[in-house]
Amino acid sequence: MATLEQRLGVRLLVRTTRRLSLTEEGADFYQSCVRVLAELDEAEARAASRRREVAGTLRISLPVSFGRRWVLPQLLEMTKRHPLLRLDIRLSDRAVDLLEEGIDMVVRLGEPGNSAFLSSRCLGHQRVVTCASPAYLAERGSPACAADLAAHDCLTFAGEGGIVPWTLPGETAGTTTVAIDGRHTISDGEALRMAAIDGLGIAQLPTWLVADALGSGALIAVLAPQGVPGTPIQAMWPTTRDLAPKIRATVDELLAHFLPLAPWDSPPPHGPPLSP
């Protein structure tokens, strides 16, 4: 106490041989300490509560088309149930570095890789379907096998690594990867879908992007009407011993929405469901 009084430069206690009593400055200092300790207890309680609540800012990176169509609506709906959650959504098709860029979570189309610093959950698998407009097929005919594609106008997709090859049914079983010489090459999935609907040629697109067009008849699947297996759809986040509620709740939300049957594989108006 003497050290504290020396540091403060005031006398806090009146000392006699029989008792101790607070000075006016001591009583004021005591009340201030009580208020500070109460505020500290309240701050600790709020922090502990936030660890249990879905709260704070969720920084999440999404593929542009897939994120806009299938993930963003779920996130927006989620904020209605969790008013303390704030979204910071980055729409980008590039492979972001979660740790370096301060991203809490990412949804990726493709394999998760071998990073020891990331955890992941598979939300399902995208399928790809080879398709064209009814007008194009009426004029040019429908290919019966992969070899027939050489006589058709094909629309290819250009990714960061170049033109993406097509995955087609194998001659006996399984699938095979084929390099396609396209008449037109487009680096955006939405634009590629539009070109196929407009009758410019045959395209291979993920079912999540063309399920509505297949259901309405704007596009018709060829070679493999149900599509062929494509890449996994992954939710990924930095590995931690104590997963933040905002990440846990978001992963649970997406798993419940995409599994066991992806929404784009639900029965279309004019046909059976796509095989999972």
N, C-alpha and C positions, 0 to 999 in steps of 0.2 A: 504493500500500500504506500509506503514511503517513496518507493521508486516511482509509482504512478503519480503521486502528488508532485514529485520533483519534475517529472516530465510535463505535467499539465501546468505547473506553476501556480497551483491553488491548493488550499487546505481542504480536504474532503471530510475528515473526521475530527471530532473533538474528543480527546483522550483524557480520561481521568483515571484515578486508581480504582474507581468502582464501575465505570461503564464507558461505552463508546457511543457517540451520537453523531449524526450527519450534520455537517455545516450546510448553509444555504446552497453553496456551490456543489457540495456533495450530493444533496437531495436532487438538485437539478440534473447532475451528471448521472445519477442512478436512474431517474425517470427516462432520460435519453437512452441509456443502455437497454432498459426494458423495452422501449419502442423498437430499437434496432434489432434486438433478439427476436421480437415478435414478427417483424418484417422478414427476418431471415428464415424463421420457421415457415411463414406463409410462402416465401419464394421456393423453399425446398419442397413444400407440399405441391405447389403448382408444377414444379419440374417433374416430380414423381408422377403426378396426374397426367402430364403431357406424354410421359413415356408409355402410359397405358392407352392414351387417346390417339385417334387418328388425327394428327394435327401437324402444323408446320408446312413448309414448302416442299413439294415433291418435284424434283427436277428430272424429267423423263424425256428420253429421245425415242422418236418413233419413225419408222419408214414412212415416206411421204404419202403415197396412195393408200397403203394398207392401214397406216395409222389414222388417216383422215376418215376412211370408210368404216373401220371396225374397232379401233381402240378408243379414239377420241370420244365417241358417244358414250361409252361405258365410263370413262373418266369424268365426263361432265355430269352424268347421272350420279356418280359416286359422291361428288361434292355436295349434292343436295342432302345426303344422309350424314355427311361429315362437314359441318360448316366451318370447322377450324382448319380444314385442309385447303392449301393454296397450290395451284398448279403452275408449273413453269415448263411448258411443252416445247420441245425442239423437234421440228419436222425436218428430217434429213435422211438421205439414203447412204450417206458415207458411214464408215465404221468409226464411231466415236470412241475415244479413250475415256472410260468412265472415271478412272482415278485421277487422270491428269486434268480433265475438264470439269470435275466436280459434279458429275451426273449421278443421281441416286439410282436410276434404273433405266434399262433400255429394252426395247422389243426389237428382235432381229429376225430376219428371214434367212435361215442358214444354220450351219453347225455352230455350236457355242465356242469351239476351239479348246485349247488346253490350258487356259490361264488358271493358275493356282489361286489367283486373287479374286475370282468371280464365282458366284453361285448362279445356278440357272434352273428353270423349270420349263419343260416343254409344254407349250399351249396347244400343240397339235401339229399336223403336217399339211403343208399346202400341196395341192395337186395341180398339175398343168394339163390343159386341154388344147388340142389342135382344132381350130375352128375357122369358119369363114361365113360370109353372109349368104343367104339363100340366092340372091341375085348372082353372085360370083359363081356359086356351085351350079346354078342352072345354065350359065354360059360356058363354063369351063369343065364341068364334071367334077365328081368327087374322087379323090385319090383312094385307091384300094390298099396300097402298101406304101412304105417309105420311099421306095424307088420311084413311085409315080410323082413325087414332089418335084422332081427335076423338070417336069413339064408344066409346073404351076408358078404363079407369081407368089413368092413367099415374103412375108413381112417379118423381119428379124429385130431383135432387141439388142441394143448396144449398152453394156454395162461398163464399169471401170476397167475390167480386164479385157474388153473387146466384145465382139459379137458373141452372144450366148448361144451355145449349141442347143438343139432340141432333144428332148427325151421322148423316145417313141417305143411302141411295143416291139419286143424282140421277135424274130422269125418263128421261134418255137415257144419260148416262155420268157418271162421277165421283161426287162426294158433294155434299150440300147441308146447310146448318145450319138447324135448325128450332127455334123457341121452342115449348116444350111447356107447356101448362096442366095441371099435374099435380093429381091428387086428393090425393095425399100428397107432402109434401116432407121429405126427410131429409138431414141434413148429415154423415152418416157412411156410407162405402161398405159396410162390413160390415153395418150395420143395413139399408141399402137392399137388399143381397143377401138378407138374411133375410126382408124383407118380400115380395120377389118370390117366393122359394121357398114362403112361406106362402100365396101365391095372392092377394095384395092388388092386384096389377095388373101392368102391363108396365113394365120398367125398362131403362135402358141403362147397362151396366156394362163396365169393362175386362175383356178376356179373362183377364188374370192373376188376376182376382178370382173369376171364375165358371167357369174351365176345368174344375174338378172337378165342379161342379154340372151343367154341360153334358154331361160325360162320363158321369155317373151317371144322367142323365135327370131330375134334380130340376128343371132348367130347360131350356126349349126355345127355340132362337133363331128369331126371326121377321124378315121383311123381307130381311135379308142374313145367311144362315146362317153364313157365314165371318167375319162382322164387317166393319167398315170402318176405314180407317186413322185413328189418333188421334195423340196427341202423342209426341214423342221422349222417351226415357229417358236422362238425362244424368248422367255422373259429372263433378263440377267441383271445382277446387281453385285456390288462389291461384297465379298465375304466378310462377315462380322459375327462375333459371338452373340451379340444382342441385336437382333434384327428390329429396326424401327417399325412401329405399328403402321406408319403410312405406307411402307413398302410391303409389309405382310398383307395388309388389307387390299392393296392394289393387285398383288399377285393372286390372292384368293378370288378377287372380283373377276379377273381375266380367266382364271381356270374354270370358274363356274359358268362363264359365258361361252367359252370355246369348247369345253369338253362336256360330255363324251362325243358330241357331234357338232362340228363347226356350224355356225349359223348360216353360212353360205352353202352348206351341203344339206340344208333342210329341204324337204320336198318342194320343188318348184311348181308353179301353177299348171304346167303342161307336161309333167313327166315324173318318173320315180326319183328318189334321192340319189345323190352321188354316193358311191361306195366309200366308206371311211378308209 
